[in-house]
Amino acid sequence: MFAKSLLLNKVVNTLQKSEFEVFTTKGCFDIAARREHLLLIKTLLNVDGLNPEHATSLRAISYFLSAYPFVISTRNNRELLEDETVYTRFDLPVLTPNSFEEMITEDEMTITHSAKGRHTKEVNTFALKERRKELQYTLEQLANEIGISKKALYEIENRRVNPTEKTVKKLESILAVKLSMPYEMKHAEPAYLKPKDEFQKNVSKELTRIGIDNTSVYSAPFEIIGKEKFSLITALSENTENIRRESTLVKDLSRTLNSKAVFVAKKTREKNIEGVRIVLESELVEIESPKDLSDILEEAE
């Protein structure tokens, strides 16, 4: 636990030095950080300990918030992770703390992609094709020079596969041109999870009816994430006591996420706690559109 805290603190310090607004929590992500864009980060000493449900929840939340998800780790079950390499775990990019620091502090970071034991690099395929033609190499001639098949080079030039590190070095040497592309953060693809209980299921269904695309999530400070013209984090609570305990956390997190927030409760007389609007589950059926919901939420702001 102590070592995990050191890793978390290292990542937080890196972000704060780069003037990110930082929010720490627990669950499917440990850090939400915002500067000109939003990062959602899970820290793990051993990346093979990443829970599949946590990973899917992190991807889903990142998709609905237009955030960039990352896992920061130092090793897997077999070995230490290498710097300047992006690994993949459950479709999430995995970086070492040093690589993560370089990514957010340097203008460009050239990295290696590691997946299923294969190390590849992204290359500028336009520059590759133009330089090959300029030097009057046919596909077959250049492929023979670097020791791969004509079909493999064709696949590389048409961005169907990324070349190995060895192939890139040979191409850059023969063509006398830089081909390696700097690392670019990528948004998460759409991800949806099934509700874990009837409460979550019913609220998600009502939000869909209202016109808000959404999904249930697990192990987050909220239970549903959605978006229309605005993003919305929805926390579910049985009673007022739970809302009071969680309201400050949800409010502060929504500010970092640049999202609206709402508590849906089964039973309470409160309408607003700590600036977070509370809506009874029974009241959701009366809301007809995203604008109606947005107007209700703005009453609490």
Number of C-alpha atoms within 10 A of each C-alpha: 7 7 10 14 13 12 19 23 13 15 20 21 15 19 21 13 10 13 12 19 14 18 18 14 14 11 14 26 23 19 22 23 24 20 13 7 11 21 22 23 23 24 26 22 21 18 22 13 10 17 12 12 15 19 22 21 26 29 28 27 30 24 21 24 24 18 24 23 27 27 25 23 25 20 17 14 9 8 9 13 19 16 16 19 22 23 23 17 15 14 13 19 20 28 26 24 21 17 19 23 18 16 20 13 14 8 9 13 18 14 22 23 21 18 12 7 8 11 18 21 25 22 19 16 17 13 14 19 16 11 15 18 12 10 11 11 15 12 18 14 14 20 19 13 13 17 12 13 16 16 12 16 23 16 14 19 20 13 15 11 15 21 22 16 18 12 18 20 16 14 21 14 12 14 17 10 12 15 19 19 16 17 19 11 13 13 16 22 12 13 17 16 15 12 19 12 9 9 18 20 15 14 23 24 17 17 24 16 16 19 16 22 17 25 26 23 27 20 14 19 20 21 22 26 28 25 20 13 9 15 21 24 25 25 22 23 23 16 15 18 11 12 24 13 10 18 22 15 16 23 21 14 22 18 13 16 24 15 17 23 29 25 26 25 24 16 14 16 11 14 15 18 17 16 18 23 22 26 23 19 19 12 11 17 13 11 15 14 14 19 15 12 18 15 10 16 19 13 12 16 11
